[in-house]
Amino acid sequence: MISTSSDSGRVSDAPSDNWVYRVLPRGAWPYAQLARWDRPIGWQLLMWPCFWSAALAANVAAAAGSFDWLRFLAHLFLFFIGSVAMRGAGCTYNDLVDHDIDQAVARTRSRPLPSGRVTRRQAKVFIVLQALVGLVVLLQFNLFSIGLGVASLLIVAVYPFAKRFTDWPQFFLGMAFSWGALMGWAAVFGTLSLAPVALYIAAIAWTIGYDTIYAHQDKEDDALIGVRSTARLFGDRTRQWLIGLYGLTVALIALSFWLAGVGIIGWLGLAAAALMLAWQIRSLDIDDPVQCLALFKFNHVVGFAIFLALAVAIPFA
């Protein structure tokens, strides 16, 4: 008898050689899968707007003579922990909402809830535990940042339902995943300005772009069960839409850099990121699920390039 992903304790759409299966006891695997610890790309893409914003604010603070490396590194550590915890809580919540849909899609049928390896009650308890970690992280920041972080929960709550009432669920994902572009700046200055707002809108456009590529993996199943997405909406015009979305991403990040007075090193990083985004558009084959997943994951490199350039620019601000 051939073992299925569910029988083996794995899920079909994640690497089976991940550290989760080497380090954690088998009983913890379903919870790690609910939190997507075996697929780090999610928390990485959630984290990069936080890091961009923190580094953008650091450049401004350095220019004003008030930059503190220890505070900067502490904020990065907190954003890392918060991204892992809140991405895990969000994915667990999303799986609860999409329980029936995941059972109908081949790629997601082996996940813990549809496969029966975790009950809905257990998943709800796990959400609370992860959210508590996120709360502890949030409470380390100033009051303005705490209020801003709490406000994001409204978008997070709506997102899993978006695919049922709009062709643009990726827009709601973008609003949720890009919130860190506001948080990093707020953590430093206790307020917002046009620079982080421009960065936030840029990150939304970026998210819509890369998640459209990701959604092309499921477009046939989505069409059968009535799930809506920008992949289905854009169809054969996806490349043209990506030119607009990624172009808007670069333009708005450039605006945020200009408003914050970022130096030449930051601009060089943005230029490198722009070339990476252009390469994605040129390479994309919307009918090749394996390539779509690879291009989606490549956005981790894009996010890192922008952050690295901003971080290196700090001493020269």
Solvent accessible surface area in square Angstrom, and as a share of the most:
residue,aa,sasa,rsa
1,M,232,1.03
2,I,159,0.81
3,S,72,0.46
4,T,79,0.46
5,S,35,0.23
6,S,32,0.21
7,D,83,0.43
8,S,40,0.26
9,G,4,0.04
10,R,65,0.24
11,V,4,0.02
12,S,65,0.42
13,D,27,0.14
14,A,16,0.12
15,P,57,0.36
16,S,63,0.41
17,D,102,0.53
18,N,23,0.12
19,W,104,0.36
20,V,0,0.00
21,Y,21,0.08
22,R,170,0.62
23,V,104,0.60
24,L,43,0.21
25,P,95,0.60
26,R,134,0.49
27,G,61,0.58
28,A,29,0.23
29,W,21,0.07
30,P,16,0.10
31,Y,60,0.23
32,A,0,0.00
33,Q,0,0.00
34,L,0,0.00
35,A,1,0.01
36,R,14,0.05
37,W,76,0.27
38,D,0,0.00
39,R,21,0.08
40,P,50,0.32
41,I,17,0.09
42,G,6,0.05
43,W,46,0.16
44,Q,27,0.12
45,L,3,0.01
46,L,25,0.12
47,M,13,0.06
48,W,10,0.04
49,P,2,0.01
50,C,12,0.07
51,F,20,0.08
52,W,1,0.00
53,S,0,0.00
54,A,1,0.00
55,A,0,0.00
56,L,0,0.00
57,A,0,0.00
58,A,4,0.03
59,N,3,0.02
60,V,39,0.22
61,A,2,0.01
62,A,25,0.20
63,A,74,0.57
64,A,81,0.62
65,G,69,0.66
66,S,68,0.44
67,F,46,0.19
68,D,67,0.35
69,W,119,0.42
70,L,143,0.71
71,R,88,0.32
72,F,12,0.05
73,L,96,0.48
74,A,50,0.38
75,H,18,0.08
76,L,20,0.10
77,F,124,0.51
78,L,31,0.15
79,F,12,0.05
80,F,72,0.30
81,I,52,0.26
82,G,12,0.12
83,S,4,0.03
84,V,34,0.20
85,A,9,0.07
86,M,65,0.29
87,R,24,0.09
88,G,0,0.00
89,A,7,0.05
90,G,22,0.21
91,C,24,0.14
92,T,0,0.00
93,Y,61,0.23
94,N,27,0.14
95,D,1,0.00
96,L,13,0.06
97,V,32,0.18
98,D,5,0.03
99,H,36,0.16
100,D,111,0.57
101,I,34,0.17
102,D,8,0.04
103,Q,83,0.37
104,A,46,0.36
105,V,6,0.03
106,A,63,0.49
107,R,50,0.18
108,T,7,0.04
109,R,120,0.44
110,S,11,0.07
111,R,18,0.06
112,P,0,0.00
113,L,5,0.03
114,P,18,0.11
115,S,35,0.23
116,G,59,0.57
117,R,63,0.23
118,V,5,0.03
119,T,76,0.44
120,R,101,0.37
121,R,190,0.69
122,Q,77,0.34
123,A,0,0.00
124,K,105,0.44
125,V,80,0.46
126,F,22,0.09
127,I,34,0.17
128,V,85,0.49
129,L,99,0.49
130,Q,12,0.05
131,A,38,0.29
132,L,92,0.46
133,V,68,0.39
134,G,9,0.08
135,L,82,0.41
136,V,92,0.53
137,V,14,0.08
138,L,26,0.13
139,L,99,0.49
140,Q,105,0.46
141,F,18,0.07
142,N,54,0.28
143,L,154,0.77
144,F,86,0.36
145,S,0,0.00
146,I,33,0.17
147,G,42,0.41
148,L,25,0.13
149,G,11,0.10
150,V,79,0.45
151,A,53,0.41
152,S,15,0.10
153,L,87,0.44
154,L,134,0.67
155,I,26,0.13
156,V,48,0.27
157,A,44,0.34
158,V,51,0.29
159,Y,49,0.19
160,P,2,0.01
161,F,88,0.37
162,A,0,0.00
163,K,28,0.12
164,R,104,0.38
165,F,106,0.44
166,T,23,0.13
167,D,45,0.24
168,W,79,0.28
169,P,5,0.03
170,Q,11,0.05
171,F,79,0.33
172,F,41,0.17
173,L,18,0.09
174,G,0,0.00
175,M,39,0.17
176,A,15,0.12
177,F,36,0.15
178,S,0,0.00
179,W,39,0.14
180,G,4,0.04
181,A,0,0.00
182,L,12,0.06
183,M,15,0.07
184,G,0,0.00
185,W,19,0.07
186,A,0,0.00
187,A,10,0.07
188,V,25,0.14
189,F,75,0.31
190,G,28,0.27
191,T,68,0.40
192,L,53,0.26
193,S,49,0.31
194,L,128,0.64
195,A,3,0.03
196,P,0,0.00
197,V,55,0.32
198,A,6,0.05
199,L,0,0.00
200,Y,25,0.09
201,I,79,0.40
202,A,0,0.00
203,A,0,0.00
204,I,16,0.08
205,A,3,0.02
206,W,1,0.00
207,T,2,0.01
208,I,10,0.05
209,G,0,0.00
210,Y,3,0.01
211,D,16,0.08
212,T,0,0.00
213,I,0,0.00
214,Y,49,0.18
215,A,11,0.08
216,H,3,0.01
217,Q,29,0.13
218,D,18,0.09
219,K,33,0.14
220,E,110,0.49
221,D,40,0.21
222,D,14,0.07
223,A,54,0.42
224,L,151,0.75
225,I,66,0.33
226,G,48,0.46
227,V,13,0.07
228,R,85,0.31
229,S,4,0.03
230,T,0,0.00
231,A,0,0.00
232,R,101,0.37
233,L,61,0.30
234,F,2,0.01
235,G,24,0.23
236,D,132,0.68
237,R,125,0.45
238,T,1,0.00
239,R,98,0.36
240,Q,113,0.50
241,W,90,0.31
242,L,0,0.00
243,I,101,0.51
244,G,45,0.44
245,L,18,0.09
246,Y,5,0.02
247,G,40,0.39
248,L,83,0.41
249,T,2,0.01
250,V,37,0.21
251,A,58,0.45
252,L,29,0.14
253,I,1,0.00
254,A,23,0.18
255,L,73,0.36
256,S,0,0.00
257,F,1,0.00
258,W,177,0.62
259,L,68,0.34
260,A,16,0.13
261,G,60,0.58
262,V,11,0.06
263,G,34,0.33
264,I,121,0.62
265,I,45,0.23
266,G,0,0.00
267,W,84,0.30
268,L,112,0.56
269,G,9,0.09
270,L,8,0.04
271,A,53,0.41
272,A,40,0.31
273,A,0,0.00
274,A,31,0.24
275,L,133,0.66
276,M,43,0.19
277,L,4,0.02
278,A,54,0.42
279,W,122,0.43
280,Q,0,0.00
281,I,20,0.10
282,R,204,0.74
283,S,35,0.23
284,L,8,0.04
285,D,68,0.35
286,I,30,0.15
287,D,107,0.55
288,D,51,0.27
289,P,70,0.44
290,V,121,0.70
291,Q,44,0.20
292,C,0,0.00
293,L,56,0.28
294,A,57,0.44
295,L,5,0.03
296,F,16,0.07
297,K,78,0.33
298,F,57,0.24
299,N,0,0.00
300,H,55,0.25
301,V,61,0.35
302,V,1,0.00
303,G,0,0.00
304,F,90,0.38
305,A,16,0.12
306,I,3,0.01
307,F,22,0.09
308,L,82,0.41
309,A,9,0.07
310,L,0,0.00
311,A,18,0.14
312,V,69,0.39
313,A,1,0.01
314,I,3,0.01
315,P,89,0.56
316,F,151,0.63
317,A,56,0.43
